[in-house]
């Protein structure tokens, strides 16, 4: 995993530096407080994967202009906005190892900073001059809001189905990955078939990325996650490992899992017991297999492109989505 991560970082180092600069430059002209709150989440160690995907997809389609870094900030701003709002809705205390913004400042300030980032993303989308890009970004914001509402509605619902879960992560995560890849192709003036291929790549990558992220809640510690293990469970979020295990476990184990789920103050010992049951009843293995299947579908979407450094980087990013530790 470390070798693959270093290979990717070496290949995209210049792009990441340019994206980082663009993220800061597009905040500087605005009120200092807005920049401070936005910067609290934006510059707390994010991977910049979504803007990077837009840049790489544009280049894969032959784009050679100077605007990809600026346009790519749309996707980091949208992502950061959802995190600011999520932390408030979820009552979280940590994000990327730091105190959440609404505790550093207050709830109204965090909400309005998130609103600003959403508006900033839409404004930059308008600067592309492409109606298809503006429409893509508008649909992303609509879908992400719907995903949050659905997740809130289903919080703590032990009857949540796998289809319900997939609908939530499609809206919350996959649409942003899909939109980043799609926008890269649109900015490059790609054919409809190419736009669709890269949209499909982003869609499946996003689903796999979220599944892998959900696994980390059960398998990684604070130092890796930047938040406490089991945080999603304490917030009443049922993810695929638990959904699948609940559907397969005998009644005795199922009731034990439900009892832990219904108690947000479960102990560390109870959490370890839950993880063992997830493993025993196939929740972990099933989620890993589903994520791997979506990565394979993502990579299949790239088959229409000739071998190139850009295609290889995208393939490596897809592989890394499965094995990352944070």
URRADA-V734114 format. One record per residue. N is the residue number from 1. RES is the residue in one letter. PSI is psi in degrees with one decimal (999 if undefined). BURIAL is b if it has 24 or more other ideal C-beta (glycine too) atoms within 12 Angstrom, else e. Layout:
# URRADA-V734114
n:N res:RES psi:PSI burial:BURIAL
n:N res:RES psi:PSI burial:BURIAL
This chain:
# URRADA-V734114
n:1 res:X psi:-43.9 burial:e
n:2 res:X psi:-41.6 burial:e
n:3 res:X psi:-42.7 burial:e
n:4 res:X psi:-42.6 burial:e
n:5 res:X psi:-44.4 burial:e
n:6 res:X psi:-36.0 burial:e
n:7 res:X psi:-45.9 burial:e
n:8 res:X psi:-47.7 burial:b
n:9 res:X psi:-38.0 burial:e
n:10 res:X psi:-36.8 burial:e
n:11 res:X psi:-28.0 burial:b
n:12 res:X psi:12.3 burial:b
n:13 res:X psi:-46.8 burial:e
n:14 res:X psi:-39.7 burial:e
n:15 res:X psi:-42.7 burial:b
n:16 res:X psi:-39.2 burial:b
n:17 res:X psi:-40.3 burial:e
n:18 res:X psi:-39.5 burial:b
n:19 res:X psi:-42.8 burial:b
n:20 res:X psi:-43.0 burial:b
n:21 res:X psi:-42.9 burial:e
n:22 res:X psi:-38.2 burial:b
n:23 res:X psi:-42.6 burial:b
n:24 res:X psi:-43.7 burial:e
n:25 res:X psi:-32.9 burial:e
n:26 res:X psi:-4.4 burial:b
n:27 res:X psi:-28.8 burial:b
n:28 res:X psi:-37.7 burial:e
n:29 res:X psi:-4.6 burial:e
n:30 res:X psi:173.0 burial:e
n:31 res:X psi:138.6 burial:e
n:32 res:X psi:-40.7 burial:e
n:33 res:X psi:-42.4 burial:e
n:34 res:X psi:-45.4 burial:b
n:35 res:X psi:-38.1 burial:b
n:36 res:X psi:-47.0 burial:e
n:37 res:X psi:-44.8 burial:b
n:38 res:X psi:-41.8 burial:b
n:39 res:X psi:-27.0 burial:b
n:40 res:X psi:-38.4 burial:b
n:41 res:X psi:-35.5 burial:b
n:42 res:X psi:-36.4 burial:b
n:43 res:X psi:37.2 burial:e
n:44 res:X psi:27.0 burial:b
n:45 res:X psi:19.9 burial:e
n:46 res:X psi:155.5 burial:b
n:47 res:X psi:-14.6 burial:b
n:48 res:X psi:27.6 burial:b
n:49 res:X psi:-41.5 burial:b
n:50 res:X psi:-49.8 burial:b
n:51 res:X psi:-34.3 burial:b
n:52 res:X psi:-39.9 burial:b
n:53 res:X psi:-40.8 burial:b
n:54 res:X psi:-45.3 burial:b
n:55 res:X psi:-46.1 burial:b
n:56 res:X psi:-40.0 burial:b
n:57 res:X psi:-38.8 burial:b
n:58 res:X psi:-43.5 burial:b
n:59 res:X psi:-35.9 burial:b
n:60 res:X psi:-32.7 burial:b
n:61 res:X psi:8.6 burial:b
n:62 res:X psi:7.1 burial:e
n:63 res:X psi:133.9 burial:b
n:64 res:X psi:17.9 burial:e
n:65 res:X psi:-172.3 burial:e
n:66 res:X psi:11.8 burial:e
n:67 res:X psi:-0.9 burial:b
n:68 res:X psi:-39.4 burial:b
n:69 res:X psi:-45.3 burial:b
n:70 res:X psi:-46.3 burial:b
n:71 res:X psi:-32.7 burial:b
n:72 res:X psi:-22.9 burial:b
n:73 res:X psi:-21.6 burial:b
n:74 res:X psi:-45.6 burial:b
n:75 res:X psi:-28.9 burial:b
n:76 res:X psi:-36.0 burial:b
n:77 res:X psi:-43.7 burial:b
n:78 res:X psi:-43.9 burial:b
n:79 res:X psi:-46.6 burial:b
n:80 res:X psi:-37.1 burial:b
n:81 res:X psi:-44.0 burial:b
n:82 res:X psi:-35.4 burial:b
n:83 res:X psi:-42.1 burial:b
n:84 res:X psi:-44.3 burial:b
n:85 res:X psi:-41.4 burial:b
n:86 res:X psi:-45.3 burial:b
n:87 res:X psi:-35.3 burial:b
n:88 res:X psi:-45.9 burial:b
n:89 res:X psi:-40.7 burial:b
n:90 res:X psi:-12.8 burial:b
n:91 res:X psi:29.8 burial:e
n:92 res:X psi:157.7 burial:b
n:93 res:X psi:-17.6 burial:e
n:94 res:X psi:144.5 burial:b
n:95 res:X psi:121.0 burial:b
n:96 res:X psi:37.5 burial:b
n:97 res:X psi:5.2 burial:e
n:98 res:X psi:155.7 burial:e
n:99 res:X psi:137.9 burial:e
n:100 res:X psi:154.6 burial:b
n:101 res:X psi:-39.0 burial:b
n:102 res:X psi:-14.2 burial:b
n:103 res:X psi:-28.9 burial:e
n:104 res:X psi:-41.6 burial:b
n:105 res:X psi:-108.8 burial:b
n:106 res:X psi:173.1 burial:e
n:107 res:X psi:-49.3 burial:e
n:108 res:X psi:-41.0 burial:e
n:109 res:X psi:-43.3 burial:b
n:110 res:X psi:-42.1 burial:b
n:111 res:X psi:-46.8 burial:e
n:112 res:X psi:-33.7 burial:b
n:113 res:X psi:-39.5 burial:b
n:114 res:X psi:-41.1 burial:b
n:115 res:X psi:-41.2 burial:b
n:116 res:X psi:-43.2 burial:b
n:117 res:X psi:-38.4 burial:b
n:118 res:X psi:-46.3 burial:b
n:119 res:X psi:-38.5 burial:b
n:120 res:X psi:-40.9 burial:b
n:121 res:X psi:-43.2 burial:b
n:122 res:X psi:-37.0 burial:b
n:123 res:X psi:-43.7 burial:e
n:124 res:X psi:-35.2 burial:b
n:125 res:X psi:-40.3 burial:b
n:126 res:X psi:-31.0 burial:e
n:127 res:X psi:-17.4 burial:e
n:128 res:X psi:-24.2 burial:b
n:129 res:X psi:11.3 burial:e
n:130 res:X psi:116.6 burial:b
n:131 res:X psi:-36.1 burial:e
n:132 res:X psi:-35.4 burial:b
n:133 res:X psi:-45.5 burial:b
n:134 res:X psi:-42.9 burial:b
n:135 res:X psi:-39.9 burial:e
n:136 res:X psi:-46.5 burial:b
n:137 res:X psi:-39.9 burial:b
n:138 res:X psi:-41.9 burial:e
n:139 res:X psi:-36.5 burial:b
n:140 res:X psi:-48.9 burial:b
n:141 res:X psi:-38.1 burial:b
n:142 res:X psi:-47.1 burial:e
n:143 res:X psi:-41.5 burial:b
n:144 res:X psi:-39.0 burial:b
n:145 res:X psi:-42.2 burial:b
n:146 res:X psi:-40.4 burial:e
n:147 res:X psi:-41.5 burial:b
n:148 res:X psi:-42.5 burial:b
n:149 res:X psi:-42.8 burial:e
n:150 res:X psi:-40.6 burial:b
n:151 res:X psi:-40.4 burial:b
n:152 res:X psi:-41.4 burial:e
n:153 res:X psi:-34.3 burial:e
n:154 res:X psi:6.2 burial:b
n:155 res:X psi:127.7 burial:b
n:156 res:X psi:7.2 burial:e
n:157 res:X psi:106.1 burial:e
n:158 res:X psi:-6.4 burial:b
n:159 res:X psi:4.6 burial:e
n:160 res:X psi:129.2 burial:b
n:161 res:X psi:166.0 burial:e
n:162 res:X psi:-37.8 burial:b
n:163 res:X psi:-39.8 burial:e
n:164 res:X psi:-45.0 burial:b
n:165 res:X psi:-46.1 burial:b
n:166 res:X psi:-35.8 burial:b
n:167 res:X psi:-40.0 burial:b
n:168 res:X psi:-48.3 burial:b
n:169 res:X psi:-23.9 burial:b
n:170 res:X psi:-46.1 burial:b
n:171 res:X psi:-39.7 burial:b
n:172 res:X psi:-35.4 burial:b
n:173 res:X psi:-52.1 burial:b
n:174 res:X psi:-35.6 burial:b
n:175 res:X psi:-30.8 burial:b
n:176 res:X psi:-41.2 burial:b
n:177 res:X psi:-47.6 burial:b
n:178 res:X psi:-43.8 burial:b
n:179 res:X psi:-36.5 burial:b
n:180 res:X psi:-46.0 burial:b
n:181 res:X psi:-40.4 burial:b
n:182 res:X psi:-43.8 burial:b
n:183 res:X psi:-38.5 burial:b
n:184 res:X psi:-44.0 burial:b
n:185 res:X psi:-40.6 burial:b
n:186 res:X psi:-43.2 burial:b
n:187 res:X psi:-32.8 burial:b
n:188 res:X psi:-4.4 burial:b
n:189 res:X psi:33.2 burial:e
n:190 res:X psi:162.4 burial:b
n:191 res:X psi:158.8 burial:e
n:192 res:X psi:-38.2 burial:e
n:193 res:X psi:-39.2 burial:e
n:194 res:X psi:-41.0 burial:b
n:195 res:X psi:-42.8 burial:b
n:196 res:X psi:-39.5 burial:e
n:197 res:X psi:-43.4 burial:b
n:198 res:X psi:-30.1 burial:b
n:199 res:X psi:-44.2 burial:b
n:200 res:X psi:-40.9 burial:b
n:201 res:X psi:-50.3 burial:b
n:202 res:X psi:-38.7 burial:b
n:203 res:X psi:-52.6 burial:b
n:204 res:X psi:-36.7 burial:b
n:205 res:X psi:-42.4 burial:b
n:206 res:X psi:-42.2 burial:b
n:207 res:X psi:-46.2 burial:b
n:208 res:X psi:-41.3 burial:b
n:209 res:X psi:-43.9 burial:b
n:210 res:X psi:-39.5 burial:b
n:211 res:X psi:-44.0 burial:b
n:212 res:X psi:-38.5 burial:b
n:213 res:X psi:-39.9 burial:b
n:214 res:X psi:-33.5 burial:b
n:215 res:X psi:-36.9 burial:b
n:216 res:X psi:-28.3 burial:b
n:217 res:X psi:-21.8 burial:b
n:218 res:X psi:-11.4 burial:b
n:219 res:X psi:-12.2 burial:b
n:220 res:X psi:156.8 burial:b
n:221 res:X psi:179.7 burial:e
n:222 res:X psi:-42.1 burial:e
n:223 res:X psi:-28.9 burial:e
n:224 res:X psi:-42.0 burial:e
n:225 res:X psi:-32.1 burial:b
n:226 res:X psi:7.2 burial:b
n:227 res:X psi:166.1 burial:b
n:228 res:X psi:137.3 burial:b
n:229 res:X psi:142.0 burial:b
n:230 res:X psi:6.9 burial:b
n:231 res:X psi:-42.3 burial:b
n:232 res:X psi:-40.9 burial:b
n:233 res:X psi:-41.7 burial:b
n:234 res:X psi:-27.4 burial:b
n:235 res:X psi:3.6 burial:b
n:236 res:X psi:18.7 burial:b
n:237 res:X psi:113.7 burial:b
n:238 res:X psi:122.1 burial:b
n:239 res:X psi:175.7 burial:b
n:240 res:X psi:-42.3 burial:b
n:241 res:X psi:-42.6 burial:b
n:242 res:X psi:-40.7 burial:b
n:243 res:X psi:-47.0 burial:b
n:244 res:X psi:-44.5 burial:b
n:245 res:X psi:-40.2 burial:b
n:246 res:X psi:-34.4 burial:b
n:247 res:X psi:-17.5 burial:b
n:248 res:X psi:-18.5 burial:b
n:249 res:X psi:146.9 burial:b
n:250 res:X psi:162.4 burial:e
n:251 res:X psi:-37.3 burial:e
n:252 res:X psi:-48.9 burial:e
n:253 res:X psi:-35.0 burial:b
n:254 res:X psi:-43.3 burial:b
n:255 res:X psi:-35.3 burial:e
n:256 res:X psi:-41.8 burial:b
n:257 res:X psi:-41.9 burial:b
n:258 res:X psi:-40.0 burial:b
n:259 res:X psi:-39.9 burial:e
n:260 res:X psi:-43.0 burial:b
n:261 res:X psi:-38.2 burial:b
n:262 res:X psi:-4.2 burial:e
n:263 res:X psi:97.8 burial:e
n:264 res:X psi:-12.3 burial:e
n:265 res:X psi:30.5 burial:e
n:266 res:X psi:151.6 burial:b
n:267 res:X psi:167.5 burial:e
n:268 res:X psi:-37.8 burial:e
n:269 res:X psi:-41.9 burial:e
n:270 res:X psi:-38.0 burial:e
n:271 res:X psi:-42.3 burial:b
n:272 res:X psi:-41.4 burial:e
n:273 res:X psi:-41.5 burial:e
n:274 res:X psi:-45.6 burial:b
n:275 res:X psi:-39.9 burial:b
n:276 res:X psi:-37.7 burial:e
n:277 res:X psi:-36.7 burial:b
n:278 res:X psi:-40.9 burial:b
n:279 res:X psi:-45.8 burial:b
n:280 res:X psi:-37.5 burial:e
n:281 res:X psi:17.4 burial:b
n:282 res:X psi:5.3 burial:b
n:283 res:X psi:-41.7 burial:b
n:284 res:X psi:-50.6 burial:b
n:285 res:X psi:-39.8 burial:e
n:286 res:X psi:-43.2 burial:b
n:287 res:X psi:-41.8 burial:b
n:288 res:X psi:-41.5 burial:b
n:289 res:X psi:-40.0 burial:e
n:290 res:X psi:-41.0 burial:b
n:291 res:X psi:-43.0 burial:b
n:292 res:X psi:-37.2 burial:b
n:293 res:X psi:-40.0 burial:e
n:294 res:X psi:-34.4 burial:b
n:295 res:X psi:-39.8 burial:b
n:296 res:X psi:-39.3 burial:b
n:297 res:X psi:-36.8 burial:b
n:298 res:X psi:-45.5 burial:b
n:299 res:X psi:-33.8 burial:b
n:300 res:X psi:-33.6 burial:e
n:301 res:X psi:-20.3 burial:b
n:302 res:X psi:-1.6 burial:b
n:303 res:X psi:-23.0 burial:e
n:304 res:X psi:-13.2 burial:e
n:305 res:X psi:143.6 burial:b
n:306 res:X psi:155.6 burial:e
n:307 res:X psi:133.1 burial:e
n:308 res:X psi:163.7 burial:e
n:309 res:X psi:-37.8 burial:e
n:310 res:X psi:-43.1 burial:b
n:311 res:X psi:-40.2 burial:b
n:312 res:X psi:-40.4 burial:e
n:313 res:X psi:-44.1 burial:b
n:314 res:X psi:-38.7 burial:b
n:315 res:X psi:-40.3 burial:b
n:316 res:X psi:-40.2 burial:b
n:317 res:X psi:-40.1 burial:b
n:318 res:X psi:-44.0 burial:b
n:319 res:X psi:-40.8 burial:b
n:320 res:X psi:-30.1 burial:b
n:321 res:X psi:-27.6 burial:b
n:322 res:X psi:-30.9 burial:b
n:323 res:X psi:-1.6 burial:b
n:324 res:X psi:156.8 burial:b
n:325 res:X psi:0.2 burial:e
n:326 res:X psi:999 burial:b
